Amino acid sequence: MNDRPCVDILLATFNGERFVAEQIESILNQSYSNIRLIIGDDESFDGTGRILSEYAARYPDRIFPVFFPENVGVSLNFSRIAEKADAPYVMFADQDDSWFPDKVEKTLKKMQEAETEYGVQTPLLVHTDATVLDKEKKVVANSFSNYSKIGPHRTKLPQMLMQNIALGCTIMMNRTLVDLSFPIPSEADMHDYWISLVAAAFGKIIYLNQPTLYYRQHGNNIIGAYEHRFFHDLKEMLRNPKTALGLNRRNYSKTITAFVFFKRYENVLSDENKNILELFIGLRTHSFLKEAYLRQRYGFFRGDVRKEILDLLGAYLSGPFPEKYHLHL
């Protein structure tokens, strides 16, 4: 195996002029130098485009921006720029984070160890921990995984369907996983959720228990803030049962993703995974008691008991999906 294979890094931007230069600098200053940065800009109307063009002019062999003429959303942005990535390994990057200098080096080392163990033809996803910052760049938590209680070793397909454990900006994919996963369908809940489902169904998900970046948490990204919202959400749901409908809508987004996933990979899925997907797609069409039984029987649980409480309470208060939302395979 080549000791210095190229790594393509996919960066999605949208109105990121406040943060994107810092992120680009952190990527350029990686200890592992054989990288290419492919940037997809989602019709920014601030100074992001100018910043990207300036960096591309300074580093024409390392930075390749793509400017979309319309706002396509983050998942489709990543999917489109992935078409330009042909390296053996591909990573995601967010515009407002800052990478530790050895992020690529450490993640690649873990990936190559996994390929030695499982083979390069196995779809492999390696993800890491992250240090959480607030909008003032103060440390909120040294470990994103501990803070958000996502359970990074819960990699079975039923668990992944309920809750994605791999934060997109920490992910590295090998070429086999990239070729199997893309293009990401427009119906997918999120790009990292889709990629993780592919890895769970057909390959392996490996966790590097070390933070490799500063993950910036601010008003536009509340992932990880769950610890502060549980009692608020619980109180609100009990006070106003209609709040449960919002949770139902989020669950329906994952149901649609599972449905599209089944349709795409139906001919190559194992019988066991077909059964899991069919049960998950129909989970919210049953009575509360039947749904609770199926969750217990097949392991459709989240990593955090607080989230499970809210999910079950929401299922009870909102009832099954209306007939018009039922999906039939």
Summary of the structure (lengths in Angstrom):
residues: 329
radius of gyration: 20.0
end to end distance: 42.3
largest distance: 61.2
contacts: 1077
relative contact order: 0.12
helix: 48%
strand: 18%
